[in-house]
Amino acid sequence: MCCSLTDLCVLSVFQDGSYLAEFLLEKGYEVHGILRRSSSFNTGRIEHLYQNPQTHTEGNMKLHYGDLTDSTCLVKIINQVKPTEIYNLGAQSHVKISFELAEYTANVDGVGTLRLLDAIKTCGLTNSVKFYQASTSELYGKVQEIPQKETTPFYPRSPYGAAKLYAYWIVVNFREAYNLFAVNGILFNHESPRRGANFVTRKISRSVAKIHLGQLESFSLGNLDSKRDWGHAKDYVEAMWLMLQQEEPEDLVIATGEVHSVREFVEKSFKHVGKTIVWEGKDENEVGRCQETGVIHVKVDSKYYRPTEVVSRVCVCVCVFISLNMISRHL
């Protein structure tokens, strides 16, 4: 990959952004990241990418303060950097929290995408920039068919999903109206050790580790029978990049094609530390008890339920992996 290519990754300090920055730097890109200003350092997941992590000295990764709610700063950064590729990973991405921060989620996840696209147009870069939008399987929400694919009708069931639906269609609109190379990657759930601690997979893995170390006795979850298609974030950021390397822009679903329940995730996590979980009770009174010790390690708390739960989501992914010439290496 030519070293003269420049990438702009919006808000690159979280799971996907850190893996994407890592991946692109290895490809020889100069990576520019946009992150919101914070009173404390929030670059823990990308500190190893600095030329000097101790002093935060920048090398081929350069960070800019900005925000998807501020169109002026987006125009300024894009005009300064003049990137060849832009990856919009910026979002309020917690589905449950989006019910409590609905307006903010719409402003960042929905209108924020419009601001970014409009900044590309304002800077006169529609013919030279390739744009990737991080879309989501939450678009399917109340699924209209199983399995889901690119042509499955959308039915979002959360403010997060609704905001991402607007972002999806505004990307399509700019692609068709201004001939911008812009794509939506409809990514199903993807996890890693860098996942935020308030996401269910990381909450489970961290809690099981603490129980194993004697630092915690039990933890609480919501719907144990919720099912998801979980992949590894490293595979998914490679798919993002591959989507921008195609001859023609195309919206694609990225997934593993397998679904597993939260309950199954809990059981397998405890098996990893030599514990067997047996379930007792029903609904909010259900608990997960350690078969070996009799100690209750898992409880159900209704405060973790979503106001509108989604049904099992699984997609057809074989054709996507073939079209992108991609093999999963991290599952």
C-alpha positions in Angstrom: 0.0 0.0 0.0 1.4 3.4 -1.0 2.6 5.3 2.0 1.2 8.6 0.6 -2.3 7.5 1.4 -3.9 9.5 4.2 -6.7 8.2 6.4 -9.0 10.2 8.6 -10.6 8.1 11.3 -13.4 9.8 13.3 -13.1 9.2 17.0 -10.4 6.5 16.9 -9.8 5.9 20.6 -12.2 3.0 21.2 -12.3 -0.6 20.2 -12.8 -0.4 16.4 -10.8 2.8 16.0 -7.8 1.5 17.8 -7.7 -1.7 15.7 -8.3 0.2 12.5 -5.5 2.7 13.3 -3.2 -0.2 14.0 -4.2 -2.0 10.7 -3.8 1.1 8.6 -0.4 2.1 10.1 0.8 -1.4 9.2 -0.4 -0.8 5.6 1.7 2.4 5.4 -1.0 5.0 5.9 -0.6 8.3 7.7 -3.5 8.1 10.1 -5.4 11.2 11.4 -7.9 10.6 14.2 -10.6 12.9 15.5 -11.4 12.7 19.2 -13.5 14.7 21.6 -11.7 16.8 24.2 -11.8 15.3 27.7 -10.4 16.5 31.1 -8.6 13.2 31.4 -6.6 11.2 28.8 -8.9 8.9 26.9 -6.3 7.4 24.5 -5.5 4.3 26.4 -6.3 2.0 23.5 -4.0 3.8 21.1 -1.1 4.9 23.3 1.1 2.2 21.9 0.7 3.7 18.4 2.4 7.0 19.4 6.0 7.3 18.3 6.8 7.9 22.0 3.9 6.6 24.2 5.5 8.2 27.3 5.4 11.7 25.9 2.5 11.2 23.4 4.9 12.2 20.6 3.1 11.7 17.3 4.5 9.8 14.4 2.4 8.6 11.5 -0.7 8.8 13.8 -1.8 12.3 14.4 -4.8 13.3 16.6 -7.1 16.3 16.2 -9.7 17.6 18.7 -13.1 17.7 17.1 -16.7 16.6 17.5 -19.4 15.3 15.2 -21.8 17.9 16.6 -19.5 20.8 15.3 -19.6 21.1 11.5 -17.0 24.0 11.5 -14.3 21.9 13.1 -15.0 19.0 10.7 -14.6 21.3 7.7 -11.4 22.7 9.1 -9.9 19.2 9.8 -10.9 17.7 6.5 -9.6 20.7 4.6 -6.3 20.6 6.5 -5.7 16.8 6.2 -7.2 16.3 2.7 -7.6 12.5 3.3 -7.9 9.8 0.7 -10.1 7.7 2.9 -12.5 8.6 5.8 -13.8 6.1 8.3 -16.7 7.4 10.4 -16.7 5.3 13.5 -17.9 8.1 15.8 -21.1 7.3 17.6 -22.9 7.0 20.9 -23.0 3.3 20.4 -24.6 1.8 23.5 -28.1 0.7 22.6 -29.5 0.7 26.2 -28.1 4.2 26.9 -29.6 5.5 23.7 -33.0 5.3 25.2 -31.9 7.7 28.0 -29.9 9.9 25.6 -32.1 9.8 22.5 -31.6 13.3 21.3 -27.9 13.3 21.8 -27.7 9.9 20.0 -29.6 11.3 17.0 -27.4 14.4 16.9 -24.1 12.5 16.9 -25.0 9.2 15.1 -27.5 10.6 12.6 -26.9 14.3 11.9 -23.2 13.9 12.7 -22.8 11.7 9.7 -24.5 14.3 7.5 -22.1 17.0 8.9 -19.2 14.8 7.9 -20.5 14.2 4.4 -21.3 17.8 3.9 -17.8 18.8 5.1 -16.4 16.5 2.3 -18.6 18.3 -0.2 -17.7 21.8 1.1 -14.0 21.0 0.9 -14.5 19.9 -2.8 -13.2 16.3 -2.1 -16.2 14.3 -3.4 -14.1 13.0 -6.4 -11.0 12.1 -4.4 -12.2 10.7 -1.0 -13.6 7.3 -0.2 -16.0 7.3 2.8 -16.8 4.4 5.1 -19.8 4.6 7.4 -20.0 2.3 10.4 -23.5 1.0 10.1 -25.0 -1.6 12.4 -27.2 -4.8 12.6 -29.4 -2.8 14.9 -31.0 -1.5 11.7 -32.8 -4.8 11.5 -34.1 -4.6 15.0 -37.5 -6.4 14.7 -36.2 -8.7 12.1 -38.3 -9.1 9.0 -36.6 -12.3 7.8 -34.1 -14.8 9.0 -31.3 -14.8 8.1 -30.8 -11.1 7.3 -28.9 -9.8 4.2 -28.3 -6.6 2.4 -31.9 -6.5 1.0 -33.7 -7.3 4.2 -36.0 -4.4 5.2 -34.9 -2.3 8.2 -37.0 -2.1 11.4 -34.9 -0.4 14.1 -36.0 -0.8 17.7 -34.0 1.8 19.6 -33.0 5.4 19.3 -29.5 4.2 18.3 -30.9 2.1 15.5 -33.2 4.9 14.3 -30.3 7.4 14.2 -28.1 4.9 12.3 -30.9 4.4 9.9 -30.8 8.1 9.0 -27.0 7.9 8.7 -27.4 4.8 6.3 -29.7 6.6 4.0 -27.9 9.9 3.9 -24.7 8.0 2.9 -26.7 6.4 0.0 -28.1 9.8 -0.9 -24.7 11.5 -1.1 -23.4 8.5 -3.1 -26.2 8.8 -5.7 -26.4 12.6 -5.7 -22.7 13.6 -5.8 -21.1 10.4 -7.1 -19.1 10.1 -3.8 -17.5 6.7 -3.2 -19.4 6.1 0.1 -20.3 2.8 1.6 -22.2 1.4 4.6 -20.7 -1.5 6.5 -23.6 -3.2 8.3 -21.6 -4.8 11.0 -23.0 -7.4 13.4 -21.7 -7.5 16.9 -17.9 -7.7 17.2 -15.9 -8.0 20.4 -12.4 -8.0 21.7 -10.4 -7.3 24.9 -10.6 -3.6 23.9 -14.4 -3.6 24.1 -15.9 -1.1 26.6 -16.5 -2.5 30.1 -20.2 -1.6 30.0 -20.9 -3.8 27.0 -22.3 -7.2 27.9 -19.5 -9.4 26.5 -16.8 -7.5 28.3 -18.9 -7.2 31.5 -19.2 -11.0 31.6 -15.6 -11.7 30.8 -14.3 -9.2 33.4 -16.7 -10.3 36.0 -15.9 -14.0 35.6 -12.2 -13.1 35.9 -12.8 -11.2 39.1 -14.8 -14.1 40.5 -12.0 -16.5 39.6 -9.6 -14.2 41.5 -11.8 -14.0 44.5 -12.5 -10.3 44.0 -16.3 -10.6 43.2 -19.0 -13.1 44.2 -21.8 -12.3 41.7 -22.9 -9.9 38.9 -26.2 -9.1 37.2 -27.4 -9.2 33.6 -30.6 -8.5 31.7 -32.1 -10.8 29.1 -30.1 -14.1 29.2 -31.9 -15.4 26.1 -31.0 -12.5 23.9 -29.1 -13.9 20.9 -26.4 -12.2 18.8 -23.9 -12.9 16.0 -20.6 -12.1 17.7 -17.3 -11.8 15.7 -13.9 -10.4 16.4 -13.2 -6.7 15.9 -9.9 -7.3 14.2 -11.7 -9.2 11.4 -14.3 -6.4 11.0 -11.8 -3.5 10.7 -10.1 -5.4 7.9 -13.5 -5.7 6.2 -14.0 -1.9 6.5 -10.7 -1.3 4.7 -11.5 -4.0 2.0 -14.9 -2.3 1.3 -13.0 0.9 0.3 -10.6 -1.1 -2.0 -13.4 -2.3 -4.3 -13.9 -1.0 -7.8 -17.5 0.2 -7.1 -19.0 1.3 -3.8 -21.4 -1.3 -2.3 -23.2 -1.6 1.1 -22.4 -4.9 2.7 -23.3 -6.9 5.8 -20.3 -8.2 7.8 -21.0 -11.0 10.2 -20.0 -14.6 11.1 -23.3 -16.3 10.3 -23.6 -17.9 13.8 -25.7 -16.8 16.7 -25.2 -17.5 20.4 -27.2 -16.4 23.5 -26.0 -14.3 26.4 -26.7 -17.4 28.5 -24.3 -19.5 26.4 -21.7 -16.8 26.6 -21.9 -16.9 30.4 -21.6 -20.7 30.5 -18.6 -20.8 28.2 -16.9 -18.0 30.1 -17.2 -19.8 33.4 -16.1 -23.1 31.8 -12.9 -21.3 30.9 -12.1 -20.9 34.6 -13.2 -24.4 35.5 -16.7 -23.6 36.7 -20.1 -25.1 35.6 -23.1 -22.8 35.8 -26.5 -24.4 36.4 -29.6 -22.2 36.1 -32.5 -22.1 38.6 -35.7 -20.1 38.7 -37.5 -18.2 35.9 -37.5 -14.6 34.5 -36.3 -12.0 37.0 -35.9 -14.7 39.7 -33.5 -16.8 37.6 -29.9 -17.2 39.0 -26.8 -19.0 37.8 -25.3 -21.2 40.5 -21.8 -22.7 40.5 -22.3 -26.5 40.4 -19.0 -27.1 42.1 -19.4 -24.7 45.1 -23.2 -23.9 45.2 -22.4 -20.2 45.1 -24.7 -17.9 43.1 -22.6 -16.0 40.6 -25.2 -14.7 38.1 -28.4 -12.8 38.8 -31.0 -11.2 36.6 -31.9 -7.5 37.0 -34.7 -5.9 35.1 -32.9 -2.6 34.9 -30.7 -4.1 32.2 -33.7 -4.9 30.0 -34.2 -2.8 26.9 -37.6 -1.1 26.5 -37.9 -2.8 23.1 -35.8 -6.0 22.8 -34.8 -7.4 19.4 -35.1 -10.9 18.2 -32.3 -13.2 17.2 -30.2 -11.8 14.4 -28.2 -13.9 12.0 -27.0 -13.0 8.5 -25.9 -14.7 5.4 -22.2 -13.9 5.3 -20.5 -16.4 3.0 -21.0 -14.2 -0.1 -19.5 -11.2 1.7 -16.3 -13.0 2.7 -15.9 -14.3 -0.9 -16.5 -10.9 -2.5 -14.0 -9.2 -0.1 -11.5 -12.1 -0.5 -11.4 -12.3 3.3 -10.7 -15.1 5.8 -11.4 -14.7 9.6 -8.2 -15.0 11.5 -9.1 -14.0 15.0 -12.2 -16.1 15.9 
